[in-house]
Amino acid sequence: MTQKKVDIIVIGAGPGGLAAAHGLNSSKSVLVVENDLWGGTCPNRGCDPKKMLYSIIHTKKQGEFLKNAGLICNPGINWEEMMAFKSDYTSKIPTGTLNGLNRSNITTEHGSPKFISENEIEVNDTIYEADKFIIATGLKPVIPDIPGAELLQTSTDFLQLPSLPKNIAFIGGGFVSIELANIANESGAKVHIIQHNDRVLKEFPKEFANKIVEMMKANGVEFHFDTEVSEVKNSVDKTYKVIGSNGLSLNVNAVFSAMGRRPDLQSLNLEMADVESDNRGIIVNDHLQTTNPIIYAVGDVIKKTQPKLTPVASFEGRYVASDILNSDNDKIQYPSVPEVVYSTSELAQVGIRVADAEQQPDKYQIKNFDVGNWYTFNRIKDPNAYVQTIIDKSNNQIVGATVVSMLADELINYFAIAIDNHQSAGTISNMITAYPTPASDMQYYL
């Protein structure tokens, strides 16, 4: 067994781990260990490839909106060509990431590490000792414990489908289910979404999540609410039968588990490192240190209230690099974090949540804007556009927003900037922005 010593070991080569590694390598010796694809979930089989597919779907949808406004087209989807477009990007990610690490003189190991003591890991028959560790192993899909679970596929499989199944069922009603179901439906598949309770997208206000449901229903997606899947089994003609409560019995060509994701920790042997965790992730303090102070954690693997998103992981990775290099570093302070669902229309939110504002009517004012006929949205025929803002009554500053629109991902960033910069209605109305753009409407939302 070979033994080596480095300053820092980063476990996981996704956005969080990479941000930390590149922030430390100029003054520390850094080893990055990855047991899967270099680059992590987001660019290989997550948000990046999904958004590439959605860009095609979005264009198709906008073409449908505009075909009665002078656009002559019959938009359709060629699944194989769309997947080739996606793969042309994702196929380069692992090698590109690894080459970037090598150019930065960061040592790499591909394998499955495990802690053997509080300051040592074993990987590929080598024992590495380090002064500090950063765990950035992310999440993995949840698979239900039911008969036929081995027949279920995940988002990883969906994003690699060589052809589109005719009938598809998604189990779950979160981000992954809604987004992939929309891609499949707009591409021509018959889609079912099976949800154990009566709502989807629990992170968002119910009234806005319901707007997305109604739009998807209008496009042919079938929802099965308050329904638990109890079994999946092989059926005739290479189909699968999905069986559940409320008389559920579906014959489909593919079934995807989209019930959320859980921390990927099982193989790390954390007890040997005195690192505490539960089923929601690794427990950290306000410097992102674990219960073993020489071991940090960043990204989705952390137990936290902040959204588990790629830019949050990168932010945490940069913070940890700074914390390791500066002994007097302040505790981590998160800026506003926008969240976006890419579906039939986009749904986005940032800042104070509606439910919290509703419980404090003396402090917050909630404003609602049905903006489908506003110029910004009418020019692209986005009739379902809707904006809700939350205003702090004490200073007339915007503190929260929710948007439904094909432009929601752009508009929500303007709201995030306004929130983080404590901009009041007066400040925003005195800004001169390019017109006509979503930014030029900002003054009307306060």
C-alpha positions in Angstrom: 0.0 0.0 0.0 1.5 3.3 -1.1 1.3 6.3 1.2 1.3 10.0 0.2 0.8 13.4 1.8 -0.9 16.5 0.3 -2.2 19.7 1.8 -5.9 19.4 0.6 -8.0 16.6 -0.6 -11.2 17.4 -2.4 -13.6 14.4 -2.8 -15.9 15.1 -5.8 -15.1 16.9 -9.0 -18.4 18.7 -9.5 -18.9 22.5 -9.5 -18.4 22.8 -5.7 -15.3 20.7 -5.5 -13.8 22.2 -8.5 -14.4 25.8 -7.3 -12.6 24.9 -4.0 -9.7 23.1 -5.8 -9.0 25.9 -8.2 -9.2 28.4 -5.3 -6.5 26.6 -3.4 -4.1 25.3 -5.9 -1.9 28.4 -6.2 -0.7 28.0 -2.6 -1.5 24.5 -1.6 -0.9 21.0 -3.0 -4.4 19.7 -3.9 -5.7 16.2 -4.8 -9.1 15.8 -6.4 -10.8 12.4 -6.2 -13.7 11.5 -8.4 -15.5 8.1 -8.8 -17.7 9.0 -11.7 -17.6 11.6 -14.5 -15.2 14.5 -14.2 -17.2 17.7 -13.9 -20.0 16.2 -11.8 -23.8 15.8 -12.4 -24.7 19.3 -13.6 -22.7 19.6 -16.8 -22.7 15.8 -17.6 -26.2 14.6 -16.8 -28.1 17.4 -15.1 -28.8 21.1 -15.5 -26.6 21.8 -18.6 -27.8 19.0 -20.9 -31.4 19.5 -19.7 -31.3 23.2 -20.5 -29.9 22.4 -24.0 -32.9 20.2 -24.7 -35.2 22.8 -23.2 -33.8 25.5 -25.5 -35.2 23.5 -28.4 -38.5 22.9 -26.6 -38.7 26.6 -25.7 -38.2 27.6 -29.3 -40.8 25.2 -30.5 -43.3 26.5 -27.9 -42.6 30.1 -28.9 -43.1 29.2 -32.5 -46.5 27.8 -31.7 -47.4 31.0 -29.8 -46.3 33.2 -32.8 -47.7 31.2 -35.7 -50.9 33.2 -35.7 -48.9 36.4 -35.5 -47.3 36.1 -38.9 -44.8 33.3 -38.3 -45.1 30.6 -40.9 -43.9 27.3 -39.4 -44.9 23.9 -38.2 -42.5 23.3 -35.4 -41.6 19.8 -34.5 -38.9 17.8 -32.6 -36.4 15.4 -34.1 -35.4 13.5 -30.9 -32.3 12.0 -32.4 -30.9 15.2 -33.7 -31.8 17.0 -30.4 -29.9 14.4 -28.4 -27.0 14.6 -30.7 -26.9 18.4 -30.1 -26.9 17.7 -26.4 -24.2 15.0 -26.6 -21.9 17.2 -28.7 -21.6 19.3 -25.6 -21.7 16.8 -22.8 -19.2 14.4 -24.4 -16.5 17.0 -24.0 -17.1 17.7 -20.3 -15.1 14.9 -18.6 -12.0 15.3 -20.6 -12.1 19.1 -20.6 -12.5 19.1 -16.8 -9.7 16.7 -16.3 -7.4 18.7 -18.6 -8.2 21.8 -16.7 -7.2 20.2 -13.5 -4.0 19.0 -15.0 -3.2 22.4 -16.4 -3.6 23.8 -12.9 -1.2 21.3 -11.5 -3.9 19.7 -9.4 -3.3 16.0 -8.8 -6.2 13.7 -9.7 -7.4 10.2 -8.8 -10.3 8.3 -10.3 -11.7 5.9 -7.8 -13.9 5.4 -4.8 -12.3 6.9 -1.7 -13.1 6.0 1.9 -11.9 7.4 5.2 -9.6 5.2 7.3 -8.9 7.8 10.0 -9.7 11.4 10.8 -7.1 12.6 8.4 -6.6 9.8 5.9 -8.4 8.3 3.0 -7.7 5.2 0.9 -8.2 5.1 -2.8 -6.8 2.9 -5.5 -4.4 1.1 -3.1 -3.0 4.4 -2.0 -3.4 6.0 1.5 -3.5 9.8 1.3 -3.0 12.0 4.4 -4.0 15.6 4.3 -4.3 18.7 6.5 -7.8 19.5 5.2 -10.5 17.7 3.3 -13.5 19.0 1.3 -16.4 16.6 0.7 -18.4 17.5 -2.4 -20.0 14.2 -3.5 -23.4 15.6 -4.3 -26.6 13.7 -4.5 -27.9 10.5 -6.2 -31.5 9.7 -7.4 -33.9 8.1 -5.0 -35.3 4.8 -6.1 -38.5 3.5 -4.3 -38.3 0.3 -2.4 -41.1 -1.5 -4.3 -41.4 -4.7 -6.3 -40.0 -4.0 -9.8 -37.7 -1.2 -8.7 -35.0 -2.6 -11.0 -37.2 -1.7 -13.9 -37.1 2.0 -13.1 -34.9 4.5 -14.9 -33.6 7.8 -13.7 -32.9 11.3 -15.1 -29.5 10.0 -16.2 -31.2 7.4 -18.4 -33.7 9.9 -19.8 -30.9 12.3 -20.9 -29.3 9.4 -22.8 -32.4 8.0 -24.5 -31.5 7.1 -28.2 -35.2 7.3 -29.1 -38.3 8.7 -27.4 -40.6 6.1 -25.8 -44.2 6.5 -26.9 -45.7 6.4 -23.4 -43.8 7.5 -20.3 -44.5 7.6 -16.6 -42.7 9.8 -14.1 -42.9 9.0 -10.4 -42.7 12.2 -8.4 -43.6 15.8 -8.7 -40.4 17.8 -8.2 -38.1 19.8 -10.4 -36.8 16.7 -12.3 -40.2 15.2 -13.0 -41.8 18.4 -14.2 -38.9 19.5 -16.4 -38.3 16.1 -18.1 -42.0 15.4 -18.4 -42.3 18.7 -20.3 -39.4 17.8 -22.7 -40.9 14.4 -23.3 -44.5 15.7 -23.9 -43.4 18.5 -26.2 -41.3 16.0 -28.1 -44.4 13.8 -28.8 -44.6 11.3 -26.0 -47.8 10.6 -23.9 -46.7 11.5 -20.4 -48.1 10.6 -17.0 -46.9 12.1 -13.7 -47.7 10.1 -10.5 -47.5 12.1 -7.3 -48.1 10.8 -3.8 -50.0 13.9 -2.6 -52.0 16.7 -4.2 -49.3 19.1 -5.4 -46.1 19.4 -7.3 -43.1 21.6 -6.9 -43.5 22.0 -3.1 -40.7 24.6 -2.9 -42.9 27.0 -4.8 -46.2 28.7 -3.8 -49.1 26.3 -4.6 -51.0 28.8 -6.7 -48.0 29.1 -9.0 -47.2 25.4 -9.1 -50.9 24.9 -10.1 -50.5 27.3 -13.0 -47.8 25.0 -14.4 -49.9 21.9 -13.8 -52.8 23.5 -15.7 -50.6 24.5 -18.6 -49.1 20.9 -18.8 -52.6 19.4 -18.6 -53.7 21.6 -21.5 -50.8 20.2 -23.5 -51.8 16.6 -22.8 -49.8 15.6 -19.7 -51.9 13.4 -17.3 -51.5 13.9 -13.6 -52.3 11.2 -11.0 -52.5 12.9 -7.7 -52.7 11.3 -4.2 -51.4 8.1 -5.7 -48.7 5.8 -4.4 -46.9 3.4 -6.8 -46.8 0.0 -5.3 -45.3 -2.1 -8.1 -43.8 -2.0 -11.5 -43.7 -5.2 -13.6 -42.9 -6.3 -17.1 -45.9 -6.5 -19.4 -46.6 -7.5 -23.0 -44.8 -6.1 -26.0 -41.8 -4.7 -24.1 -44.0 -2.4 -22.0 -44.3 -2.0 -18.2 -47.3 -2.0 -16.0 -47.3 0.6 -13.2 -49.6 -0.4 -10.4 -50.7 1.8 -7.4 -53.4 3.2 -5.2 -56.6 4.8 -6.4 -56.9 2.1 -9.0 -53.7 3.1 -10.9 -52.9 0.7 -13.7 -50.8 2.1 -16.6 -49.1 0.4 -19.4 -46.1 2.5 -20.6 -42.9 2.1 -22.5 -40.6 3.6 -19.8 -40.9 4.5 -16.1 -38.6 7.0 -14.5 -38.1 7.5 -10.8 -38.1 11.3 -10.1 -38.7 11.3 -6.4 -35.8 13.5 -5.5 -32.2 12.9 -4.7 -30.3 12.0 -1.5 -26.7 12.6 -0.3 -24.2 10.2 -1.8 -22.3 9.2 1.4 -22.6 5.5 1.8 -19.1 4.5 0.6 -17.2 7.3 2.3 -16.9 5.6 5.7 -17.6 8.9 7.5 -17.7 7.3 11.0 -13.9 6.7 10.7 -13.5 10.4 10.2 -15.8 11.5 13.0 -18.1 13.3 10.6 -21.8 13.3 11.5 -24.6 13.2 8.9 -28.2 12.2 8.5 -30.5 11.3 5.6 -30.5 15.0 4.6 -26.8 15.4 4.4 -23.6 16.2 6.3 -24.0 18.5 9.3 -21.8 21.6 9.0 -21.3 24.8 11.0 -21.4 28.4 9.6 -17.9 28.0 8.2 -19.0 24.7 6.4 -16.8 22.6 8.7 -18.1 19.2 9.7 -18.0 17.8 13.2 -14.4 17.1 12.4 -13.0 20.6 11.9 -10.4 19.7 9.4 -13.1 18.3 7.1 -15.4 20.7 5.2 -18.4 19.9 3.0 -19.8 21.9 0.1 -22.7 21.6 -2.3 -25.7 19.4 -2.3 -24.2 16.9 0.1 -24.7 19.4 3.0 -27.7 19.4 5.3 -28.9 23.0 4.7 -31.9 25.2 4.1 -30.5 26.9 1.0 -31.5 25.5 -2.4 -29.3 22.7 -3.6 -28.3 24.2 -6.9 -25.1 24.3 -8.9 -24.3 28.1 -8.4 -24.8 27.6 -4.6 -22.3 24.7 -4.6 -19.7 26.9 -6.5 -20.3 29.7 -4.1 -19.7 27.4 -1.2 -16.6 25.9 -2.8 -15.1 29.4 -3.2 -16.0 30.3 0.3 -14.3 27.2 1.8 -11.1 27.9 -0.2 -11.1 31.4 1.3 -11.8 30.0 4.8 -8.9 27.5 4.6 -6.5 30.3 3.4 -7.8 32.9 5.9 -8.0 31.9 9.6 -10.1 35.0 10.5 -12.6 34.5 7.7 -16.2 35.6 8.5 -19.0 33.0 8.6 -20.6 32.3 5.3 -23.3 34.7 4.2 -25.5 33.6 1.2 -26.9 36.1 -1.3 -30.4 35.7 -2.7 -30.7 32.4 -4.6 -33.0 32.3 -7.6 -34.7 29.0 -8.4 -36.1 28.2 -11.8 -38.2 25.4 -13.2 -38.0 25.0 -16.9 -41.4 23.6 -17.9 -44.2 24.5 -20.3 -43.6 28.0 -19.0 -40.8 28.8 -16.7 -41.5 29.2 -12.9 -39.0 31.1 -10.8 -38.7 32.6 -7.4 -36.2 34.4 -5.2 -36.0 36.0 -1.7 -38.8 36.0 0.9 -41.3 33.2 0.3 -45.0 34.0 -0.1 -46.0 31.8 2.8 -43.7 33.7 5.1 -44.9 37.1 3.9 -48.6 36.1 4.3 -47.9 35.4 8.0 -46.6 38.9 8.5 -49.1 41.3 6.8 -48.0 44.2 8.9 -44.4 43.9 7.6 -44.9 42.8 4.0 -47.1 43.8 1.1 -47.8 41.2 -1.7 -48.4 42.6 -5.1 -49.8 40.6 -8.0 -49.4 41.4 -11.7 -51.2 39.5 -14.5 -48.7 40.7 -17.2 -49.6 38.5 -20.2 -50.9 41.6 -22.1 -48.0 43.8 -21.1 -45.9 44.8 -24.1 -42.8 42.8 -23.0 -44.8 39.5 -22.9 -47.4 40.3 -25.6 -44.7 40.8 -28.2 -43.6 37.1 -27.7 -47.2 35.9 -27.2 -46.7 34.8 -23.6 -50.3 35.0 -22.4 -49.8 33.1 -19.1 -47.1 35.5 -17.8 -47.6 36.4 -14.1 -45.5 38.2 -11.6 -45.8 38.5 -7.8 -43.6 40.7 -5.7 -43.1 41.1 -2.0 -42.4 44.6 -0.6 -41.0 45.5 2.8 -43.4 48.2 4.0 -40.8 49.8 6.2 -38.5 50.9 3.4 -40.4 50.2 0.2 -37.7 47.7 -0.9 -38.4 44.5 -2.8 -37.6 41.4 -0.8 -39.1 38.6 -2.8 -40.6 37.7 -6.2 -42.2 34.8 -8.1 -42.5 34.8 -11.9 -44.3 32.6 -14.4 -43.2 33.3 -17.9 -41.1 32.2 -20.8 -38.8 35.0 -19.7 -38.8 34.1 -16.0 -35.1 33.0 -15.8 -34.0 36.4 -17.0 -36.5 38.4 -15.0 -35.8 36.6 -11.7 -32.1 37.6 -11.9 -33.1 41.3 -12.0 -35.2 40.7 -8.9 -32.3 39.0 -7.2 -30.0 41.9 -7.9 -32.6 44.4 -6.6 -33.0 42.4 -3.4 -29.2 42.0 -2.7 -28.6 45.7 -3.4 -31.6 46.7 -1.2 -33.1 48.7 -4.0 -36.2 50.7 -3.3 -38.9 51.7 -5.7 -37.3 55.1 -6.1 -33.9 53.7 -7.0 -35.3 51.3 -9.6 -37.5 53.9 -11.2 -34.5 56.2 -11.6 -32.5 53.5 -13.5 -32.3 53.8 -17.3 -32.4 50.4 -18.9 -32.5 49.3 -22.5 -36.1 49.5 -23.8 -38.1 47.5 -24.5 -36.8 44.7 -22.3 -37.9 42.8 -19.2 -35.5 45.1 -17.2 -37.4 48.2 -18.3 -40.5 46.8 -16.6 -38.9 46.5 -13.2 -40.1 49.9 -12.0 -43.8 48.8 -12.4 -43.5 45.8 -10.0 -42.9 47.9 -6.8 
